[in-house]
């Protein structure tokens, strides 16, 4: 079985859980329940400057032009 590489998210990705809990945001019950919304700091919305969806996995793609490693 191939080992999955850790996600290297974009520095511009933000969520309420991240703002409140910092690096421990994955322990937040709202995040765990899928209730957390993400947004891009550059665009201020749920679409990045490249008009693609924002999210933990989507914003860990170094191929996106707006991606800046956290």
Z-matrix of the N, CA and C atoms (Angstrom, degrees):
N
C 1 1.451
C 2 1.528 1 108.63
N 3 1.322 2 116.83 1 130.28
C 4 1.461 3 121.77 2 -179.31
C 5 1.527 4 110.38 3 -71.84
N 6 1.322 5 114.83 4 138.22
C 7 1.460 6 120.15 5 178.61
C 8 1.521 7 109.31 6 -80.08
N 9 1.319 8 116.12 7 130.99
C 10 1.458 9 121.01 8 -179.12
C 11 1.523 10 109.58 9 -81.53
N 12 1.332 11 116.30 10 130.75
C 13 1.452 12 121.01 11 179.47
C 14 1.524 13 109.88 12 -74.93
N 15 1.334 14 117.35 13 146.92
C 16 1.471 15 119.64 14 178.89
C 17 1.523 16 110.39 15 -66.53
N 18 1.326 17 115.74 16 149.22
C 19 1.459 18 121.20 17 178.31
C 20 1.522 19 109.51 18 -74.21
N 21 1.309 20 116.21 19 135.47
C 22 1.465 21 122.10 20 174.95
C 23 1.520 22 105.70 21 -112.41
N 24 1.323 23 115.23 22 92.35
C 25 1.457 24 119.46 23 -172.74
C 26 1.520 25 111.94 24 -74.37
N 27 1.300 26 113.26 25 163.34
C 28 1.462 27 122.12 26 179.82
C 29 1.531 28 109.55 27 -77.01
N 30 1.297 29 115.81 28 143.99
C 31 1.461 30 121.32 29 -179.94
C 32 1.531 31 111.94 30 -66.59
N 33 1.322 32 117.39 31 -19.69
C 34 1.461 33 121.76 32 -177.47
C 35 1.532 34 113.56 33 -87.70
N 36 1.334 35 117.31 34 -6.10
C 37 1.463 36 121.71 35 178.83
C 38 1.524 37 109.78 36 -74.70
N 39 1.329 38 117.33 37 136.26
C 40 1.457 39 121.80 38 -178.42
C 41 1.529 40 110.23 39 -143.96
N 42 1.318 41 115.60 40 152.67
C 43 1.457 42 122.75 41 173.94
C 44 1.522 43 107.44 42 -153.43
N 45 1.317 44 116.54 43 165.19
C 46 1.460 45 120.35 44 177.46
C 47 1.528 46 109.94 45 -61.39
N 48 1.337 47 116.94 46 -42.46
C 49 1.464 48 120.93 47 179.56
C 50 1.521 49 111.09 48 -59.66
N 51 1.332 50 117.41 49 -40.00
C 52 1.459 51 121.26 50 178.76
C 53 1.523 52 110.74 51 -66.77
N 54 1.330 53 116.44 52 -40.84
C 55 1.459 54 120.31 53 -179.04
C 56 1.524 55 111.65 54 -66.48
N 57 1.327 56 116.92 55 -38.68
C 58 1.468 57 120.89 56 -176.96
C 59 1.525 58 112.10 57 -82.49
N 60 1.335 59 116.78 58 -43.90
C 61 1.469 60 120.94 59 -171.57
C 62 1.526 61 114.20 60 -104.35
N 63 1.301 62 118.46 61 -5.46
C 64 1.467 63 120.87 62 -179.24
C 65 1.517 64 111.55 63 61.95
N 66 1.324 65 116.33 64 -137.31
C 67 1.463 66 121.36 65 -178.00
C 68 1.523 67 113.23 66 -65.44
N 69 1.318 68 118.18 67 -15.68
C 70 1.464 69 121.92 68 178.98
C 71 1.532 70 111.68 69 -91.37
N 72 1.340 71 117.44 70 19.09
C 73 1.466 72 120.89 71 -175.46
C 74 1.518 73 113.37 72 -60.43
N 75 1.324 74 118.84 73 -27.70
C 76 1.461 75 120.83 74 -178.46
C 77 1.527 76 112.22 75 -68.14
N 78 1.330 77 117.54 76 -14.98
C 79 1.451 78 121.98 77 176.52
C 80 1.524 79 113.59 78 -86.05
N 81 1.334 80 117.10 79 -8.13
C 82 1.465 81 121.82 80 179.66
C 83 1.530 82 109.69 81 -69.43
N 84 1.317 83 116.76 82 132.09
C 85 1.475 84 120.32 83 -176.97
C 86 1.529 85 111.88 84 -63.89
N 87 1.335 86 118.78 85 -34.55
C 88 1.468 87 120.21 86 176.85
C 89 1.526 88 110.59 87 -62.76
N 90 1.326 89 117.23 88 -42.66
C 91 1.462 90 121.04 89 178.01
C 92 1.524 91 110.07 90 -63.54
N 93 1.317 92 116.75 91 -45.60
C 94 1.463 93 121.23 92 -179.13
C 95 1.522 94 111.80 93 -63.12
N 96 1.328 95 117.51 94 -33.77
C 97 1.461 96 121.78 95 179.75
C 98 1.528 97 112.66 96 -82.76
N 99 1.330 98 117.47 97 0.95
C 100 1.458 99 120.99 98 179.64
C 101 1.515 100 113.14 99 76.77
N 102 1.326 101 116.71 100 18.15
C 103 1.464 102 120.77 101 -176.90
C 104 1.530 103 112.41 102 -92.01
N 105 1.320 104 117.62 103 -5.99
C 106 1.461 105 120.35 104 -177.17
C 107 1.513 106 111.92 105 -81.48
N 108 1.305 107 115.79 106 135.70
C 109 1.468 108 121.64 107 175.10
C 110 1.523 109 108.71 108 -101.75
N 111 1.308 110 116.03 109 140.18
C 112 1.459 111 122.06 110 176.68
C 113 1.516 112 109.09 111 -106.43
N 114 1.335 113 115.57 112 152.81
C 115 1.451 114 121.08 113 172.86
C 116 1.522 115 108.02 114 -145.20
N 117 1.314 116 114.86 115 164.78
C 118 1.456 117 121.92 116 179.23
C 119 1.523 118 108.22 117 -99.90
N 120 1.310 119 116.65 118 131.02
C 121 1.461 120 121.18 119 179.31
C 122 1.533 121 110.26 120 -66.25
N 123 1.331 122 117.36 121 -32.33
C 124 1.464 123 120.31 122 -179.12
C 125 1.524 124 112.33 123 -68.98
N 126 1.335 125 116.46 124 -41.43
C 127 1.470 126 119.75 125 -176.71
C 128 1.527 127 112.49 126 -98.61
N 129 1.339 128 117.22 127 -21.54
C 130 1.452 129 121.34 128 -178.46
C 131 1.517 130 113.59 129 71.96
N 132 1.326 131 117.28 130 22.26
C 133 1.464 132 120.97 131 -179.07
C 134 1.522 133 110.57 132 -148.82
N 135 1.315 134 115.90 133 -177.07
C 136 1.460 135 120.61 134 -177.09
C 137 1.528 136 113.08 135 -83.61
N 138 1.305 137 116.59 136 7.06
C 139 1.463 138 122.99 137 171.12
C 140 1.517 139 107.34 138 -119.03
N 141 1.317 140 116.39 139 138.63
C 142 1.455 141 120.05 140 178.51
C 143 1.519 142 111.23 141 -76.14
N 144 1.320 143 118.16 142 178.62
C 145 1.460 144 121.67 143 178.77
C 146 1.531 145 112.58 144 -62.12
N 147 1.327 146 116.35 145 -18.21
C 148 1.463 147 121.27 146 177.64
C 149 1.530 148 111.96 147 -91.30
N 150 1.343 149 116.94 148 9.24
C 151 1.470 150 124.36 149 -179.81
C 152 1.527 151 113.69 150 62.56
N 153 1.326 152 117.37 151 23.16
C 154 1.461 153 122.39 152 174.54
C 155 1.525 154 108.82 153 -104.42
N 156 1.328 155 115.62 154 155.86
C 157 1.466 156 121.94 155 -177.44
C 158 1.528 157 111.85 156 -59.14
N 159 1.322 158 114.57 157 149.28
C 160 1.463 159 122.84 158 179.12
C 161 1.523 160 108.34 159 -104.91
N 162 1.303 161 117.65 160 138.48
C 163 1.458 162 123.70 161 177.25
C 164 1.508 163 109.24 162 178.82
N 165 1.298 164 116.39 163 169.01
C 166 1.461 165 120.86 164 -175.37
C 167 1.532 166 111.13 165 -58.92
N 168 1.321 167 117.82 166 -48.87
C 169 1.468 168 120.31 167 -179.32
C 170 1.532 169 111.22 168 -72.82
N 171 1.330 170 116.98 169 -43.65
C 172 1.468 171 120.59 170 -178.49
C 173 1.522 172 111.50 171 -62.88
N 174 1.320 173 117.00 172 -36.94
C 175 1.464 174 121.28 173 -177.31
C 176 1.527 175 112.57 174 -90.00
N 177 1.319 176 115.83 175 16.50
C 178 1.461 177 121.55 176 173.56
C 179 1.519 178 110.43 177 -109.93
N 180 1.321 179 116.66 178 8.74
C 181 1.458 180 122.60 179 -179.00
C 182 1.529 181 109.83 180 -89.62
N 183 1.336 182 117.66 181 108.48
C 184 1.466 183 119.72 182 -178.19
C 185 1.532 184 113.29 183 -67.45
N 186 1.320 185 117.74 184 -9.75
C 187 1.457 186 121.56 185 178.78
C 188 1.537 187 112.49 186 -77.03
N 189 1.329 188 116.69 187 -16.98
C 190 1.467 189 119.54 188 177.73
C 191 1.523 190 108.58 189 -70.13
N 192 1.320 191 116.01 190 135.78
C 193 1.456 192 121.13 191 -177.69
C 194 1.509 193 114.53 192 -62.38
N 195 1.318 194 117.10 193 -26.31
C 196 1.464 195 122.19 194 -177.20
C 197 1.522 196 112.37 195 -91.90
N 198 1.338 197 118.18 196 -6.19
C 199 1.472 198 122.38 197 -176.26
C 200 1.515 199 111.31 198 -66.51
N 201 1.335 200 114.90 199 129.37
C 202 1.463 201 121.60 200 173.02
C 203 1.523 202 105.57 201 -132.94
N 204 1.315 203 116.13 202 118.62
C 205 1.459 204 121.98 203 -174.09
C 206 1.528 205 112.34 204 -58.63
N 207 1.351 206 115.35 205 134.20
C 208 1.451 207 122.43 206 179.50
C 209 1.504 208 110.94 207 -75.26
